Amino acid sequence: MNVQQKLTILGDAAKYDVSCSSSGSSRARPVAGLGNGCAAGICHTWSADGRCISLLKVLFSNACKYDCAYCINRRSNDIPRATFTPKELIDLTLEFYRRNYIEGLFLSSAVVGSPDYTMELLVKVARELRLKHRFGGYIHLKSIPGASSRLLYEAGLYADRSSVNIEVPSDKSLQYLAPEKNYASIYQPMNFLSERKLEYRTDKAKFAPKFLPAGQTTQMIVGASGDTDYQILSLSNGFYKQQQLKRVYFSGYIPLNSDKRLPVITTKPPLVREHRLYQADWLMRFYNFEYNEILDELHPNLDLELDPKVSWALRHPEVFPVDIQTADYEMLLRVPGIGIKSARLIVSGRRFCKIRLEQLKKMGVVLKRAKYFIYHPDVPVFCRHLYPEQVRPLLLPKPKEIQLDLFASAPPLPIFTAV
């Protein structure tokens, strides 16, 4: 099998990994080296500043020793198998970079032989790129659960970012869908890398090498098990606070295998649920919401019709309406339709004058949602006297209008007869 055939198989096999994001790290061009990492970020399609950037996103191998129910690369599947050599992958990365096809490498792999053997191959690729070829571009390296601490440490010295996919939100579900895996082997590399990164962060010496400057991420499959959104957000909250992860990614379950352990999905993947989880994750990371505020045991799943912020506001009518002129910044962030930027503009602008309704629009406030939750003299009085049951249907998205197909057959015209 030649390199092009391998690239076709292993590039396609890597498309299900969504934890591929902006690096957030700066790496200067090495002396007599090639490339550099940009602080604006490198990701699979778009950078943090809006530029379209590409990575060579590929698996080292898809010849996996495990038989996970949800994975297309499980050993019981009859699919084409391929494995790169370190030299082939290094040459691909350098040649693609010189031709301006890519700006970095996203390298993952199925477990070949043993976790240590697989991790050693991944580290060898990153090590030779950095030291032998003086490659200064972005490298995202997967950490293989069960690999030794020595290999994980070495990977952290060469990679900008690392990730360990937890896949399923609970240990019980993981044992059922992937009996050869366990949470202990997944948490071990996460904890080790977070501890080492904390040590390097406290070391202010200029000669200290960079260690995972862009931190860690992980990924969870949504819909492959019976876990609730409350369990998923609780787990994500722990990752942010304990392991100091940069991002938690959610991937709607796509039925790739026929297995009695997996749910039967006859419709589209749960993309709306995935979207709601990202919105809830955003609230936790930037809007100072706790996971047990967004959901609780009485409300274990997110509302698929409304975003989590609106759902929270409708469940807590006692805190509304909020006075725009006097509410603090934290309370303004909890008003549906008011974002971080508009909340800051309100706080700074009201020091000089009372803010009018047209000024709120210019600040970016979405008044069609916010008007039911704020006190403002220009807002109709009836808006703040409605019950949550009355507000909810007003905030539901309108059904999309049916687009007529130009080439569809027109319905028959009615026949009128003379009376």
C-alpha positions in Angstrom: 0.0 0.0 0.0 1.5 3.3 -1.0 1.4 6.6 1.0 -1.5 8.1 -0.9 -3.7 5.0 -0.2 -2.8 5.1 3.5 -3.6 8.8 3.6 -7.0 8.2 2.0 -7.9 5.6 4.6 -6.4 7.2 7.7 -7.5 10.7 6.8 -11.1 9.6 6.5 -10.9 7.6 9.7 -9.9 10.7 11.7 -13.0 12.7 10.7 -15.0 11.5 13.8 -12.6 13.2 16.2 -14.0 16.7 16.9 -11.6 17.8 19.6 -9.5 19.7 17.1 -9.5 23.4 17.9 -7.5 26.6 18.0 -4.1 26.2 19.6 -4.0 29.4 21.6 -0.2 29.1 21.8 2.7 31.0 20.3 5.8 29.2 19.1 8.6 31.2 17.5 10.2 30.0 14.3 13.3 27.9 15.3 16.7 29.1 14.1 17.2 27.6 10.6 13.9 25.9 11.1 10.5 25.7 9.4 7.2 27.3 10.4 5.8 28.8 13.6 2.7 28.6 15.8 0.4 31.6 15.8 -1.3 32.8 19.0 -4.5 33.6 17.1 -5.0 29.8 16.9 -5.0 27.0 14.5 -7.9 24.7 14.0 -9.4 22.3 11.5 -11.3 25.0 9.6 -11.2 28.4 11.3 -8.9 30.3 13.6 -9.9 32.4 16.5 -9.6 35.6 14.5 -11.7 34.3 11.6 -9.0 33.1 9.3 -9.5 29.8 7.4 -6.7 27.5 8.4 -6.1 23.8 7.8 -4.4 20.9 9.7 -3.2 17.6 8.5 -5.8 15.7 10.6 -4.9 12.0 10.4 -4.6 8.7 12.3 -1.2 7.0 12.6 -3.0 3.7 12.3 -6.6 2.3 12.4 -5.6 -1.2 13.2 -7.0 -1.2 16.7 -6.7 -3.9 19.3 -9.9 -2.8 21.1 -13.5 -3.7 20.1 -15.5 -0.7 21.3 -19.2 -0.9 20.2 -19.3 2.7 18.9 -16.0 2.9 17.0 -15.7 2.4 13.3 -12.1 1.2 13.8 -12.9 -1.6 16.2 -11.1 -4.9 15.5 -14.3 -6.8 14.6 -15.1 -4.5 11.7 -14.2 -5.6 8.2 -12.7 -2.3 6.9 -9.4 -1.5 5.1 -6.6 -1.2 7.6 -3.5 0.9 7.2 -0.5 2.1 9.3 2.0 4.8 8.5 5.7 4.6 9.3 7.0 7.6 11.3 9.1 8.6 8.3 6.1 8.6 5.9 4.1 10.8 8.3 7.0 13.2 8.9 7.6 13.6 5.2 3.9 14.2 4.5 3.7 16.9 7.2 6.8 18.7 5.9 5.9 18.5 2.3 2.3 19.7 2.9 3.6 22.6 5.0 6.1 23.7 2.3 3.3 23.7 -0.3 1.2 25.8 2.0 -1.5 23.0 2.2 -1.5 23.0 6.1 -0.3 24.9 9.1 0.0 22.1 11.5 -0.5 18.5 12.4 -3.4 16.8 14.3 -2.2 13.3 15.1 -4.2 10.5 16.7 -4.2 6.8 16.4 -5.9 3.5 17.2 -4.1 1.4 19.8 -1.7 -0.8 18.0 -0.2 -3.6 20.0 -0.1 -1.8 23.3 -0.6 1.7 24.6 3.1 2.2 25.1 4.1 1.0 21.7 1.5 3.3 20.0 2.5 6.3 22.2 6.1 5.8 21.3 5.3 6.0 17.6 3.4 9.2 18.1 6.1 10.8 20.2 8.7 9.8 17.7 6.9 11.7 14.9 6.6 14.8 17.1 10.2 14.5 18.4 11.8 14.3 14.9 9.7 17.1 13.6 10.8 19.4 16.4 14.4 18.4 16.9 15.6 16.9 13.6 13.6 19.1 11.1 13.2 22.1 13.4 9.5 22.3 12.7 7.9 25.2 14.6 4.2 24.7 13.5 1.3 23.6 15.5 1.2 19.9 16.7 -1.8 18.4 18.5 -0.9 14.9 19.8 -3.3 12.4 21.3 -2.4 10.9 24.6 -3.1 7.1 24.6 -4.8 5.9 27.8 -2.5 3.4 29.6 0.7 4.8 28.2 3.7 5.3 30.6 4.3 8.6 32.3 7.7 8.9 30.6 6.1 9.0 27.2 3.4 11.4 28.2 5.9 13.8 29.6 8.0 13.6 26.4 4.9 14.2 24.3 4.1 17.3 26.4 7.5 18.8 25.5 6.9 18.6 21.8 3.2 19.1 21.4 1.2 22.3 21.6 -1.9 20.6 22.8 -2.9 17.1 23.9 -6.2 15.3 24.3 -7.6 12.2 25.8 -11.0 11.3 24.7 -13.3 10.1 27.5 -15.9 9.1 24.9 -18.8 8.0 27.2 -19.9 10.2 30.2 -20.0 7.4 32.9 -17.8 4.5 33.9 -20.7 2.2 33.9 -21.6 3.0 30.3 -18.0 2.8 29.2 -17.7 -0.7 30.8 -20.8 -1.7 28.8 -19.8 -0.3 25.4 -16.0 -0.7 25.7 -15.3 -3.4 28.3 -11.5 -3.3 27.5 -11.3 0.3 28.7 -11.8 1.9 32.1 -12.0 5.4 33.5 -8.8 4.9 35.6 -6.7 4.6 32.4 -8.3 7.7 30.9 -7.9 9.9 34.0 -4.3 8.9 34.6 -2.8 10.8 31.6 -5.2 13.7 32.1 -4.1 14.1 35.7 -0.4 13.6 35.0 -0.3 16.2 32.2 -2.3 18.7 34.2 0.1 18.3 37.2 3.2 18.7 35.0 1.7 21.7 33.2 1.1 23.3 36.6 4.7 22.7 37.6 5.9 24.4 34.4 3.5 27.3 34.9 4.9 28.1 38.4 8.5 27.9 37.1 9.2 31.4 35.8 12.7 30.7 34.6 13.2 31.8 31.0 15.1 28.6 30.2 12.2 26.3 31.2 10.9 24.6 28.0 7.3 25.0 27.0 5.0 22.2 28.2 1.7 21.8 26.4 1.3 25.6 26.0 -2.3 25.2 24.6 -3.4 22.7 27.3 -5.6 19.7 27.1 -9.0 18.9 25.6 -11.4 15.9 25.6 -14.4 14.6 23.7 -17.6 12.9 24.7 -20.1 11.0 22.5 -23.7 12.2 23.1 -26.5 9.8 22.6 -24.6 6.4 22.6 -25.6 5.7 26.2 -28.4 6.6 28.5 -26.5 9.3 30.4 -28.4 12.6 31.1 -27.2 16.1 30.2 -26.9 16.7 33.9 -24.3 13.9 34.2 -22.5 15.3 31.1 -22.3 18.8 32.5 -21.3 17.6 35.9 -18.4 15.7 34.3 -17.4 18.7 32.2 -17.4 20.9 35.2 -15.0 18.6 37.0 -12.6 18.6 34.0 -12.5 22.4 33.9 -11.9 22.8 37.7 -9.8 19.8 38.5 -7.9 18.9 35.4 -7.8 22.5 34.0 -8.9 21.4 30.6 -9.2 24.1 27.9 -12.3 22.6 26.1 -14.7 19.7 26.4 -16.1 18.7 23.0 -19.4 17.0 22.4 -20.1 14.7 19.4 -23.6 13.6 18.5 -23.7 9.8 18.2 -23.6 8.6 14.6 -24.6 5.0 14.2 -21.6 3.5 12.4 -21.9 -0.1 13.6 -24.6 -2.7 14.0 -24.4 -3.7 17.7 -27.1 -4.7 20.1 -25.4 -2.6 22.8 -26.0 0.6 20.9 -29.3 2.6 20.7 -31.3 2.4 17.5 -31.5 5.8 15.7 -33.7 5.9 12.7 -33.6 9.7 12.4 -30.7 12.1 12.2 -27.9 12.2 14.9 -28.8 14.2 18.0 -27.3 17.4 16.7 -29.7 19.7 18.5 -28.8 18.1 21.8 -25.1 18.5 20.9 -25.7 22.2 20.2 -27.6 22.7 23.5 -24.7 21.1 25.4 -22.2 23.5 23.7 -24.4 26.4 24.7 -24.5 25.2 28.3 -20.8 24.7 28.3 -20.4 28.3 27.1 -22.5 29.5 30.0 -20.2 27.6 32.5 -17.0 28.9 30.9 -17.9 32.6 30.3 -21.2 33.5 32.0 -20.3 32.2 35.6 -23.1 29.6 35.6 -22.6 26.5 37.7 -23.6 23.2 36.1 -26.2 22.5 38.9 -27.9 25.9 38.1 -28.4 25.0 34.4 -29.7 21.6 35.3 -30.6 19.6 38.4 -32.0 16.2 39.3 -35.6 17.5 38.6 -34.5 18.8 35.2 -31.8 16.4 34.1 -32.0 17.2 30.4 -31.7 20.4 28.4 -34.7 21.8 26.6 -34.3 21.1 22.9 -36.6 24.0 21.9 -35.0 26.8 23.9 -31.4 27.6 24.7 -30.2 26.9 28.3 -30.0 30.5 29.3 -33.7 31.2 28.4 -34.7 27.9 30.1 -33.0 29.0 33.3 -34.6 32.4 33.2 -38.1 30.9 32.8 -37.5 28.6 35.8 -36.5 31.5 37.9 -39.1 34.3 37.5 -38.4 35.5 41.0 -35.2 37.3 39.9 -36.8 39.2 37.0 -37.4 41.8 35.7 -33.8 43.2 36.0 -33.3 46.9 36.0 -30.9 47.8 33.3 -29.8 51.0 35.1 -28.9 49.4 38.5 -28.2 45.7 38.0 -24.6 44.5 38.5 -22.6 42.9 35.7 -23.1 39.3 37.0 -26.9 39.8 36.9 -26.9 41.4 33.4 -25.1 38.3 32.1 -28.0 36.1 33.2 -30.6 38.1 31.1 -31.5 36.3 27.9 -30.4 38.4 24.9 -27.5 40.1 26.8 -24.0 38.9 26.0 -20.6 39.6 27.5 -19.8 42.5 25.2 -23.3 44.1 25.6 -23.2 43.7 29.4 -19.9 45.5 29.6 -21.2 48.3 27.4 -24.2 48.7 29.6 -22.2 48.9 32.8 -19.8 51.5 31.3 -22.4 53.5 29.4 -24.9 54.0 32.3 -22.4 56.0 34.3 -22.9 58.9 32.0 -26.6 58.8 31.1 -29.7 56.6 31.3 -29.6 54.0 28.5 -32.4 54.2 26.0 -33.9 51.3 24.1 -32.3 52.3 20.8 -28.9 52.3 22.5 -29.4 48.8 23.8 -30.0 47.7 20.2 -26.7 49.3 19.1 -24.9 47.6 22.0 -26.0 44.2 20.6 -28.8 43.3 23.0 -31.4 41.0 21.4 -34.5 42.8 22.5 -36.9 40.2 21.2 -35.8 38.0 24.1 -34.5 40.5 26.6 -37.7 42.6 26.7 -39.5 40.0 28.8 -36.8 40.0 31.5 -35.8 43.6 31.9 -37.3 46.7 33.5 -37.1 49.7 31.2 -39.5 52.6 30.7 -39.5 52.1 26.9 -40.5 48.4 27.1 -44.3 47.8 27.1 -45.6 47.2 30.6 -47.4 43.9 29.7 -44.0 42.3 28.8 -42.9 42.1 32.5 -46.3 41.0 33.8 -46.5 37.7 31.8 -46.1 34.3 33.4 -43.3 32.0 32.3 -46.0 29.8 30.6 -47.0 32.8 28.5 -43.5 33.9 27.7 -42.3 30.5 26.5 -44.4 30.2 23.3 -43.4 33.8 22.4 -39.7 32.7 22.5 -40.0 29.5 20.6 -38.4 29.6 17.1 -40.9 30.0 14.4 -41.4 27.1 12.0 -39.3 27.5 8.9 -41.2 28.6 5.8 -41.4 25.9 3.1 -39.1 26.8 0.2 -40.8 25.9 -3.1 -38.7 23.8 -5.5 -38.2 25.3 -8.9 -38.3 21.9 -10.5 -41.0 20.3 -8.4 -44.3 19.6 -10.0 -46.8 22.4 -9.3 -50.0 21.4 -7.4 -53.1 21.2 -9.7 -55.0 24.4 -10.0 -58.6 24.4 -8.6 -61.3 24.0 -11.2 -64.1 26.6 -11.0 -67.5 25.8 -12.5 -70.1 28.3 -13.3 -73.2 28.4 -11.1 
